[in-house]
Amino acid sequence: MWRVAITIAGLDSGGGAGIHADIKTFAAMGVHGATALTCVTAQNTYEVREAQCLSPQLVRAQIMAVWDDMGIDAGKTGMLGTREIIEEVASVVGKLGFPLVVDPVMVAKSGAPLISEDAVDVLKRRLLPVAKVVTPNKPEAEKLTGMKIASVNDAEKAAEFIHKEYGTEIVVVKGGHLEGGEAIDVVYYRGSFHKFSTPRLESRATHGTGCAFSAAIAAGLAKGLDPLEAIKTAKQFIYTAIKYGVAKGKGHWPVNPTAWVEIPAERWRAYEELRAALEAIRKNAALFAKAIPEVQSNLGYVIDPRYAVDVNDVVAVPGRIVNYMGEARPSGPPAFGASSHTARKILALVGKDPNARSAMNIKYSPELVERARALGYKIAVVDRRKEPEEAKKIEGGSMKWVVGEALSQTGGTAPDIIVDLGDWGKEPQITVVGRTPTEVVEKVLRLLS
């Protein structure tokens, strides 16, 4: 059931590119990742300070050690460094015959060269002929072809040239460096052109894009996917890795390959956490019913703030939590995007305090506020009558204003209780805030008990 993919590449001490990006990608794509290290770099998000390559014999020994023990279902290359290493890799892969994806790494994102000039010709004449897929970006494709690439049509010509000139079965000329609202990758395969596109992202998280993309293709091939399906999946994979990149460093931030699995896992965790909290409400249904306001209650929970974008990343109760014959009952099972009002409030909170990921609204009464004070809860009181007209006109503006007012009273960290005194046509309410829905429900229980 397990497939093995190997990365033959360099080490980025900053963890953004090279074998770090590849291994994260292999893990996220569900294959076992093996490595054959070629070079070690002292590197971060903005510069390569030093690099030293291993002997070709040691690179070969690493590949063979994996092959002899586990076998290799597919591989990819990244930084190879020297002509001698390229020769060795081409020789061993040619004999072993596993499908190889070549990321023709020549220059780091910082601009530092990652391959000696005399090695470029060896890469063309020795490595590309044994590769199943090659994935040059615009500058790399120009270097391989001598062409100027300024359009998708130019990329098609370059892809066909590389196939016919060097014999690589499948050529992917990436569109990240081309102009336009879409990032369009051109694929030449079996005499036909195919295009895969995603919306262009304006993101600093581009360090390791080529590494993760080629590793994702290799993982797909290792799993037995059709090559075009592997490339299509890799395109979506790298879009996600860039969109949810790691916001660390002074230069080009690292891409985030693990977002591919972390986001679905986060959504499931959030769903299960909310479901457990709703079960606690059901067990105390009569008590909670006394706290439900006229507009009904809702309980929401946002996924990890690193991945939260909009209301569809907040799980809540569709139709709210209602008072049915003296018992609190959720109208339905938890769902993402189920409550715009509650979601906007939580998003406004978590945007300022990443620990304030859950909230529930209950009815307002001076007695509950006094109980909150007696329990030592941190309280903020907001008078909606002071809300500016500009905030009211913006969708979601009222929630941002309420949260901003509350946090201004508590030093920037979320309070346990936000008391909303209401306004004309707006019912006064209390919002109970916590790190998880279970914590919120426990706070409400203490208030009501």
C-alpha positions as CSV (number, residue, x, y, z in Angstrom):
1,M,0.0,0.0,0.0
2,W,2.9,2.4,0.6
3,R,4.7,3.9,-2.4
4,V,8.3,5.3,-2.2
5,A,9.4,8.6,-3.7
6,I,12.9,9.9,-3.5
7,T,14.2,13.4,-3.7
8,I,17.7,13.9,-5.1
9,A,18.4,17.4,-4.1
10,G,20.1,19.9,-1.8
11,L,19.5,21.0,1.7
12,D,18.1,24.5,2.5
13,S,19.0,25.3,6.1
14,G,16.0,27.7,6.2
15,G,13.7,24.7,5.6
16,G,11.8,26.5,2.8
17,A,13.2,24.7,-0.3
18,G,15.2,21.6,-1.3
19,I,14.7,18.3,0.5
20,H,12.8,20.0,3.3
21,A,10.0,21.1,0.9
22,D,10.2,17.8,-0.9
23,I,9.8,15.6,2.2
24,K,6.9,17.7,3.4
25,T,5.3,17.4,0.0
26,F,5.7,13.6,-0.1
27,A,4.2,13.3,3.4
28,A,1.3,15.5,2.5
29,M,0.7,13.5,-0.7
30,G,0.7,10.2,1.1
31,V,3.9,8.6,-0.1
32,H,7.0,7.6,1.9
33,G,9.8,10.1,1.2
34,A,13.4,9.1,0.8
35,T,16.4,11.3,0.2
36,A,19.7,11.4,-1.6
37,L,21.4,14.6,-0.5
38,T,23.5,16.3,-3.1
39,C,24.6,19.6,-1.6
40,V,24.4,21.5,1.7
41,T,23.6,25.2,1.7
42,A,23.7,27.8,4.4
43,Q,20.5,29.5,3.2
44,N,17.6,31.6,4.5
45,T,14.7,33.4,2.8
46,Y,16.8,36.1,1.3
47,E,20.3,34.7,0.6
48,V,22.6,31.7,0.1
49,R,25.6,32.3,2.2
50,E,27.6,29.2,1.5
51,A,27.2,25.8,-0.4
52,Q,29.2,22.6,-0.4
53,C,28.4,19.6,-2.6
54,L,28.9,15.9,-1.7
55,S,30.9,13.5,-3.8
56,P,29.0,11.8,-6.8
57,Q,29.8,8.4,-5.3
58,L,28.0,9.3,-2.0
59,V,25.0,10.6,-4.0
60,R,24.9,7.3,-5.9
61,A,25.3,5.3,-2.7
62,Q,22.3,7.0,-1.1
63,I,20.1,6.2,-4.1
64,M,21.2,2.6,-4.2
65,A,20.7,2.2,-0.5
66,V,17.1,3.1,-0.9
67,W,16.6,1.1,-4.1
68,D,18.1,-2.1,-2.7
69,D,15.9,-2.0,0.4
70,M,12.5,-0.4,-0.4
71,G,12.6,0.1,-4.1
72,I,11.8,3.5,-5.7
73,D,8.4,4.2,-7.4
74,A,9.3,7.7,-8.6
75,G,11.9,10.3,-8.0
76,K,12.7,14.0,-8.5
77,T,15.8,16.1,-8.7
78,G,16.4,19.6,-7.4
79,M,19.8,21.2,-6.8
80,L,22.5,19.0,-8.3
81,G,25.3,21.4,-8.0
82,T,28.0,20.0,-10.2
83,R,28.4,18.3,-13.6
84,E,29.9,15.2,-11.9
85,I,26.8,14.8,-9.7
86,I,24.5,15.3,-12.7
87,E,26.4,12.6,-14.7
88,E,26.2,10.2,-11.8
89,V,22.5,10.8,-11.2
90,A,21.7,10.4,-15.0
91,S,23.7,7.2,-15.0
92,V,22.1,5.5,-12.0
93,V,18.5,6.6,-12.8
94,G,19.0,5.5,-16.4
95,K,19.9,2.0,-15.2
96,L,17.2,1.7,-12.5
97,G,14.5,3.1,-14.7
98,F,12.1,4.6,-12.2
99,P,10.1,7.7,-13.5
100,L,12.1,10.9,-12.7
101,V,10.8,14.5,-12.5
102,V,13.6,17.0,-13.1
103,D,13.3,20.4,-11.6
104,P,16.1,22.1,-13.5
105,V,17.2,24.2,-10.5
106,M,19.8,26.8,-11.6
107,V,19.2,29.9,-9.5
108,A,17.8,30.3,-5.9
109,K,14.9,32.6,-5.3
110,S,17.4,35.0,-3.8
111,G,19.2,35.1,-7.1
112,A,22.2,33.0,-6.1
113,P,23.4,30.4,-8.6
114,L,22.8,26.8,-7.6
115,I,24.6,25.0,-10.5
116,S,28.0,25.5,-12.0
117,E,27.9,27.0,-15.6
118,D,29.6,24.0,-17.1
119,A,27.0,21.7,-15.6
120,V,24.1,23.2,-17.6
121,D,25.1,21.5,-20.8
122,V,25.4,18.1,-19.0
123,L,22.0,18.6,-17.5
124,K,20.6,19.1,-21.0
125,R,22.4,16.3,-22.7
126,R,22.6,13.6,-20.0
127,L,19.8,14.1,-17.5
128,L,16.9,15.4,-19.5
129,P,16.9,12.4,-21.8
130,V,16.4,10.0,-18.9
131,A,13.7,12.2,-17.3
132,K,10.0,11.5,-17.6
133,V,9.0,15.0,-16.7
134,V,10.9,18.3,-16.6
135,T,9.4,21.4,-14.9
136,P,11.3,24.6,-15.9
137,N,10.0,28.0,-15.0
138,K,10.2,30.9,-17.5
139,P,13.9,31.8,-16.9
140,E,14.9,28.1,-16.8
141,A,13.0,27.3,-20.0
142,E,14.8,30.3,-21.7
143,K,18.1,29.0,-20.6
144,L,17.3,25.5,-21.9
145,T,16.0,26.7,-25.2
146,G,17.7,30.0,-26.0
147,M,14.2,31.4,-26.7
148,K,12.6,34.5,-25.2
149,I,9.3,33.5,-23.5
150,A,6.7,36.3,-23.0
151,S,3.4,34.5,-23.6
152,V,1.6,31.2,-23.4
153,N,2.3,30.7,-27.1
154,D,6.0,31.1,-26.5
155,A,5.8,28.6,-23.6
156,E,4.2,26.1,-25.9
157,K,7.1,26.5,-28.4
158,A,9.7,26.1,-25.7
159,A,8.0,23.0,-24.3
160,E,7.9,21.3,-27.7
161,F,11.5,22.3,-28.3
162,I,12.7,20.8,-25.1
163,H,10.9,17.5,-25.8
164,K,12.3,17.2,-29.3
165,E,15.8,18.5,-28.6
166,Y,16.5,16.6,-25.4
167,G,14.0,13.7,-25.4
168,T,12.1,14.4,-22.1
169,E,8.7,12.7,-22.5
170,I,6.7,15.4,-20.7
171,V,7.6,19.0,-20.5
172,V,5.9,21.5,-18.1
173,V,6.7,25.1,-18.7
174,K,5.4,26.9,-15.6
175,G,3.6,30.2,-15.9
176,G,4.4,31.8,-12.6
177,H,6.7,34.4,-14.2
178,L,4.4,35.3,-17.1
179,E,2.0,38.2,-17.0
180,G,-1.8,37.9,-16.5
181,G,-4.4,37.2,-13.9
182,E,-4.0,33.4,-14.2
183,A,-0.9,31.4,-13.6
184,I,-1.0,29.1,-16.6
185,D,1.3,26.0,-16.9
186,V,1.8,24.6,-20.4
187,V,2.3,20.9,-20.7
188,Y,3.6,19.1,-23.8
189,Y,2.7,15.4,-23.8
190,R,2.4,13.0,-26.6
191,G,2.3,15.6,-29.3
192,S,-0.4,17.7,-27.7
193,F,-0.5,20.8,-25.4
194,H,-2.5,20.9,-22.2
195,K,-3.0,24.0,-19.9
196,F,-3.5,24.0,-16.2
197,S,-4.3,27.3,-14.5
198,T,-5.0,28.8,-11.1
199,P,-5.7,32.4,-10.1
200,R,-2.5,34.3,-9.7
201,L,-1.6,34.9,-6.1
202,E,0.1,38.1,-4.9
203,S,2.1,36.4,-2.2
204,R,5.5,36.6,-0.6
205,A,5.4,32.8,0.0
206,T,7.2,31.7,-3.1
207,H,10.3,30.1,-1.7
208,G,10.3,26.4,-2.6
209,T,7.5,26.6,-5.2
210,G,9.5,24.7,-7.8
211,C,10.7,22.1,-5.3
212,A,7.2,21.3,-3.9
213,F,5.5,21.4,-7.3
214,S,7.9,18.8,-8.9
215,A,7.8,16.7,-5.7
216,A,4.0,16.7,-5.9
217,I,4.2,15.4,-9.5
218,A,6.7,12.7,-8.4
219,A,4.4,11.7,-5.6
220,G,1.5,11.4,-8.0
221,L,3.6,9.2,-10.4
222,A,4.7,7.1,-7.5
223,K,1.0,6.5,-6.6
224,G,0.4,5.4,-10.2
225,L,-1.6,8.4,-11.4
226,D,-1.8,9.2,-15.0
227,P,0.9,11.9,-15.7
228,L,-1.6,14.6,-16.6
229,E,-3.6,13.8,-13.5
230,A,-0.4,14.0,-11.4
231,I,0.4,17.4,-12.9
232,K,-3.1,18.7,-12.4
233,T,-3.1,17.6,-8.8
234,A,0.4,19.2,-8.3
235,K,-0.9,22.5,-9.7
236,Q,-3.7,22.6,-7.1
237,F,-1.3,21.5,-4.4
238,I,1.2,24.3,-5.0
239,Y,-1.6,26.9,-5.3
240,T,-2.7,25.8,-1.7
241,A,0.9,25.8,-0.5
242,I,1.5,29.4,-1.8
243,K,-1.9,30.7,-0.6
244,Y,-1.3,29.5,2.9
245,G,2.5,30.1,3.0
246,V,4.6,30.3,6.1
247,A,4.8,34.0,7.0
248,K,8.3,33.9,8.4
249,G,11.6,35.5,7.2
250,K,12.8,38.8,5.7
251,G,12.8,37.6,2.1
252,H,10.6,35.2,0.1
253,W,8.5,33.3,2.6
254,P,8.5,29.5,2.4
255,V,5.6,27.7,0.8
256,N,3.5,25.5,3.1
257,P,3.1,22.0,1.6
258,T,1.4,20.7,4.8
259,A,-1.5,23.0,4.2
260,W,-2.8,20.3,1.8
261,V,-3.6,18.0,4.7
262,E,-3.7,20.4,7.6
263,I,-6.7,22.4,6.4
264,P,-9.0,19.3,5.9
265,A,-7.8,18.0,9.3
266,E,-8.5,21.4,10.9
267,R,-12.0,21.4,9.5
268,W,-12.7,18.0,10.9
269,R,-11.2,18.9,14.3
270,A,-13.4,22.0,14.4
271,Y,-16.5,20.1,13.5
272,E,-15.9,17.4,16.1
273,E,-15.1,20.0,18.8
274,L,-18.3,21.9,18.1
275,R,-20.4,18.7,18.0
276,A,-19.1,17.7,21.5
277,A,-19.9,21.2,22.8
278,L,-23.5,20.9,21.4
279,E,-23.8,17.6,23.2
280,A,-23.0,19.3,26.4
281,I,-25.8,21.8,25.7
282,R,-28.2,19.0,25.0
283,K,-27.4,17.4,28.4
284,N,-28.2,20.8,30.1
285,A,-31.0,21.7,27.7
286,A,-33.4,23.2,30.3
287,L,-30.7,25.3,31.9
288,F,-29.4,26.7,28.5
289,A,-33.0,27.4,27.4
290,K,-33.2,30.1,30.0
291,A,-30.3,31.9,28.3
292,I,-31.5,32.0,24.7
293,P,-32.4,35.5,23.5
294,E,-35.4,36.4,21.2
295,V,-33.1,36.2,18.2
296,Q,-32.0,32.7,19.3
297,S,-28.4,31.6,20.1
298,N,-25.5,30.3,18.1
299,L,-22.2,28.8,18.8
300,G,-19.3,29.0,16.4
301,Y,-15.7,27.9,16.1
302,V,-13.1,29.0,13.5
303,I,-10.4,26.7,12.2
304,D,-6.7,27.4,13.0
305,P,-6.4,31.2,12.3
306,R,-3.4,30.6,10.0
307,Y,-5.9,29.0,7.5
308,A,-9.1,31.1,8.2
309,V,-10.1,33.3,5.3
310,D,-13.8,33.9,5.5
311,V,-17.2,32.8,7.1
312,N,-16.9,29.4,5.3
313,D,-14.0,28.6,7.7
314,V,-16.3,29.0,10.7
315,V,-18.4,26.0,11.8
316,A,-21.7,26.9,13.5
317,V,-25.3,25.7,13.8
318,P,-27.5,26.2,10.8
319,G,-30.8,27.8,11.9
320,R,-29.3,28.5,15.4
321,I,-29.9,27.0,18.8
322,V,-33.6,27.5,19.7
323,N,-35.7,27.3,22.8
324,Y,-38.2,24.4,22.1
325,M,-40.7,23.9,24.9
326,G,-38.2,24.9,27.6
327,E,-35.2,23.0,26.2
328,A,-32.3,24.3,24.2
329,R,-32.0,22.5,20.9
330,P,-29.7,22.9,17.9
331,S,-31.7,23.3,14.7
332,G,-29.3,20.9,12.9
333,P,-25.8,19.4,12.9
334,P,-22.8,21.7,12.6
335,A,-22.0,23.1,9.2
336,F,-19.3,25.5,7.8
337,G,-20.6,28.8,6.6
338,A,-23.9,28.3,8.6
339,S,-23.9,31.6,10.4
340,S,-22.8,34.8,8.9
341,H,-23.4,36.9,12.0
342,T,-21.6,34.6,14.5
343,A,-18.8,33.9,12.0
344,R,-18.0,37.6,11.4
345,K,-17.9,38.2,15.1
346,I,-15.4,35.3,15.6
347,L,-13.3,36.3,12.6
348,A,-13.1,39.9,14.0
349,L,-12.0,38.5,17.4
350,V,-9.5,36.0,16.1
351,G,-8.0,38.7,13.8
352,K,-6.9,40.5,16.9
353,D,-6.5,37.6,19.4
354,P,-5.7,34.2,17.9
355,N,-6.9,32.5,21.0
356,A,-10.4,33.8,20.7
357,R,-11.6,31.2,18.3
358,S,-15.1,30.4,19.6
359,A,-18.1,32.5,20.7
360,M,-21.8,32.0,21.7
361,N,-24.5,34.7,22.2
362,I,-26.9,34.5,25.1
363,K,-29.6,36.8,26.4
364,Y,-28.6,40.0,28.3
365,S,-29.5,40.5,31.9
366,P,-27.8,42.7,34.6
367,E,-27.8,39.6,36.8
368,L,-25.7,37.6,34.4
369,V,-23.3,40.4,34.1
370,E,-22.9,40.6,37.9
371,R,-22.4,36.8,38.0
372,A,-19.7,37.2,35.5
373,R,-18.0,39.8,37.6
374,A,-18.3,37.6,40.7
375,L,-16.7,34.7,38.7
376,G,-13.7,36.9,37.8
377,Y,-14.5,37.0,34.1
378,K,-12.9,39.7,32.0
379,I,-15.8,41.9,30.8
380,A,-16.2,44.5,28.1
381,V,-19.3,46.6,27.8
382,V,-20.2,48.1,24.3
383,D,-22.9,50.7,23.7
384,R,-24.2,50.2,20.1
385,R,-25.8,53.6,20.1
386,K,-22.3,55.0,19.7
387,E,-21.6,53.0,16.5
388,P,-20.6,55.2,13.6
389,E,-22.8,55.2,10.6
390,E,-19.9,54.3,8.3
391,A,-19.5,51.0,10.2
392,K,-23.2,50.2,9.9
393,K,-23.0,50.6,6.1
394,I,-20.2,48.0,5.6
395,E,-21.0,44.4,5.5
396,G,-19.6,42.9,8.7
397,G,-18.6,46.4,9.8
398,S,-20.8,46.3,12.9
399,M,-19.2,43.2,14.2
400,K,-15.7,44.6,13.7
401,W,-16.7,47.8,15.5
402,V,-18.2,45.9,18.4
403,V,-15.1,43.7,18.7
404,G,-12.7,46.7,18.3
405,E,-14.6,48.6,21.1
406,A,-14.4,45.5,23.4
407,L,-10.7,44.9,22.9
408,S,-9.9,48.5,23.5
409,Q,-11.2,48.0,27.0
410,T,-9.3,44.8,27.6
411,G,-5.8,45.8,26.4
412,G,-6.1,44.0,23.0
413,T,-6.8,40.5,24.3
414,A,-10.3,39.1,24.0
415,P,-12.5,39.4,27.1
416,D,-14.5,36.4,28.4
417,I,-17.7,38.4,28.1
418,I,-18.8,41.1,25.6
419,V,-21.9,42.9,26.8
420,D,-23.7,44.5,23.9
421,L,-26.2,47.0,25.2
422,G,-28.1,47.0,21.9
423,D,-29.7,49.8,19.9
424,W,-33.0,50.7,18.3
425,G,-34.2,47.4,16.8
426,K,-31.2,45.5,18.1
427,E,-31.7,43.2,21.1
428,P,-29.1,43.5,23.9
429,Q,-27.0,40.4,24.1
430,I,-24.0,38.9,25.9
431,T,-21.3,37.1,23.8
432,V,-19.3,34.5,25.7
433,V,-15.8,34.1,24.2
434,G,-13.3,31.3,24.5
435,R,-10.5,29.3,22.9
436,T,-12.8,26.4,22.0
437,P,-16.6,25.8,22.0
438,T,-16.2,23.4,24.9
439,E,-14.6,26.2,26.9
440,V,-17.4,28.6,25.9
441,V,-20.1,26.2,26.9
442,E,-18.4,25.6,30.3
443,K,-18.3,29.4,30.8
444,V,-22.0,29.7,30.0
445,L,-22.8,26.8,32.4
446,R,-20.9,28.5,35.2
447,L,-22.9,31.7,34.5
448,L,-26.2,29.9,34.5
449,S,-25.4,27.8,37.6
